[in-house]
Amino acid sequence: MQRGNNREAIVRSDADRQTLLTLVTEQALQYRVALHAYVLMDTHLHLLLTPASNNGISLMMQAVGRRYVRYFNDLHRRSGTLWDGRYRSTVVQAERHLITNMCFLDLMPVRAGIVIHPHLYPWSSHCTYVGQVQDKRLTPHPVYWSLGNTPFAREAVYAERVREGLSETQVESIEAAVLHGWALGDMDFIAGLQQQTPRRVSKARPGRPPLR
């Protein structure tokens, strides 16, 4: 997730939206990052990505950020920062959480009260995955392919998942994961990630730490 400084708008027109999404697409190709899903809101951008290298997403987001700020500041005659610091991110265990996260992105404009159904919002990947439009920018994840044996079957299953919606607990869990960098996955997945980094990848349990 990348959001505007002080929650300010990062896009002011459809031209801005097209420019930002084009930059995302170009830099994803440049740094070999698969773009699975997205939603672009007025004040923030959410992406679901799989990099081919450890630094792919970082390089991609840096390039997008620099180029878009130059475009935005020149066009709107402003100066200074546009972003609220570095982008925020987390790691997702795809088998358990990918589809839920895609639904989370699709339903964001609905939760914000902008539209009553995600297919009415043109600045997300929702319509691609329910078969209404084609978007060559997207690389469907293998977990999405596993939803059905035909395009129609996959689209129908995914559309039903979106219609079912998310619980308040699911929404809060995803939001907290992105904001704090907590990974989304089962205990074995979290433990495996934690062995690879000294940074905490999950929420600390309440109470005193165990004695060693």
N, C-alpha and C positions, 0 to 999 in steps of 0.2 A: 504494500500500500504506500502510495505517495500522496500527501495532502498539502494544501496550500498553507502558507504562513498565516498564523492567526485565524485559521479556518476561512481564509479569503478564497475567492473564486480562482481557479486555475484555467478556466475557459470562460469566454464571454460570448461566443458565437459558434455556429456550426462549423465555420471555417477553422476556428481554434480546435474544435473537437477532431475534425478530420486531420489536421496537422499533427496533433499529439498522437493519435492512433497510427498515423503513417510512420512517424518516428519510432514508435514502439515496434512496429512491424519490421522496419529496416534494420534497427539495431538488434532485434532478436535474431534476424538472419545473420547479421554480421558476427555476432558472438555465439552463434549456435545454441540458441535458447528456444525451446519449443513453447509457443503460446497456446495454451489450452482454452482459457476462458478469460473474460474481462468485463468490467463495467466501469464506465466513465461518468462520474457525477460532476456537478459544478465545482465542488471543492476538493475532490479526491478521486484517485484512480486506483482500482484494484485489479491485480493480475494473478492468474494461476499459471505457473511456469515450471518447466523442467530444463535445467541447463545440462550441456554436454561436458562442462568443466566446472571446477570448484569456484572459479571467479567469473563465470559467464554472466550471471545475473548482475553482479556488482558492476562489471564493465558496461553492460547494457544500460543499466539504470543511470549510471553516471553520464553516459553519452546522450541518452534521452533528455536528462535533466538540463545539461549544459545547452544543448541545441534548442530545446523548447523555450528556455528562459530568454535566450537571445531573440528568438522569433517573437515571443510574447511582449517583451519589453520594447522592442523596436516598433511593433505594430501599434501598441497601446500607449506609446510615449511615456513609459514609466522606467524606473531604475530600481536596482536593489534586488534582494532575494524574492523568489516566488514560493519556494518550498519551505515546509516546516521541518528543516533539518534533513537528515538522511532518511531514505525510505525505510519503512518497517517491514519485517518479513518473518515468516516462520516456516517450519518443515512439516509436511503433511504425509501421513501414511496413506497412500493412495487407495489401497484396497478397502480401508475402513472409512475414509473421510473425503475422498475426492468429489464424489457426487454431491454430498452434503455441502461442500464448499462451493461447488458450481451453483447449487440452488440458492445459497446465501448471496452470491453475487447477483443472480437473476432477480431475486426478490428485494434487493436493496432499494430500487426506485419505488416499489410498492410500499415498503416500510416507511419511506420518506414522504409518502403521500403524493408523489408526482403522477403516478398512474395507478389504475386499479388492477391491471394485469401486466406481467412482465413483457408480453409480446407487443405492448403499446409503446415500449421504451426503445428507441432505435440505437442507443449507445451502449449496448451490451451484446454478449455472444448468445443470448437466450434463443433468438429466432433461428440461429443456425442449428442448434441442437434439437429443436423440435421440427425441423424440416421446412421452415418457411422461407429461408434465404440460404444462399451459399456464401461462404466467407473463406477465401483461400488463405487468409492470414492465420487461420486456426489449424492446429494439429490435434485432433481428438486423441485423448489418452486411451491406452489399452483398456482401462477400467470402463470407459464409456462404450467401447466396442463390445465389451462383454455383456452389455445390457440386452442384446438380441442378435439374432443371426442375419437380419436384414435391416437396411436403413429404416424402413417403416417401423419395424419392431423396436429398434433402439429409440427412435424418436418418440414413440408412444409411451414406452416405459419411462423415459426421462421426463416427458411432459406430465405424466402422472405424479412423479416424484416432486416436481415443482408445485403441482396443484395441492399435494398433501401439505406443503409448507414445512416450516421448521418450528420446533418448540422454542420457547423463550430461553431454555437452558442451552440449546444448541447455538442460538444466536449469540448469547453471552459468552459461550466457550470459544467460539471462533473469534469474536471481537477481542477478547482478552489474549488469545494466542497471538494474534497479529500485533497488538499493541506492546506486548511484553516479550515476544519472541519465544513463547512456549510452544513446543512441538505438539502436534495433534496425532495421537496414535495410542496403541495399546502399551502395556507395561514393558513387554520385551522390546518393542520398537523404541520407546523412550530410553530404556537402559542401554541399548546399542548405540544410540546417538550420544548419550552422556559419556560413554567411554571414549568418544572421539574428540571431545572438547572440554576444557576446564569451565566453560561458561554454563550456567544452569539452563537446562532446556525444558524444565517443567516447573510448575508452581510448587513452592516449598510447602511441606505439610505443616499445619499449625502446631504450636507447642515447641518445647525445647528439643534441640537436636539430640539424637541418641549418644550415650557415652561410649567412647571407644576404649 
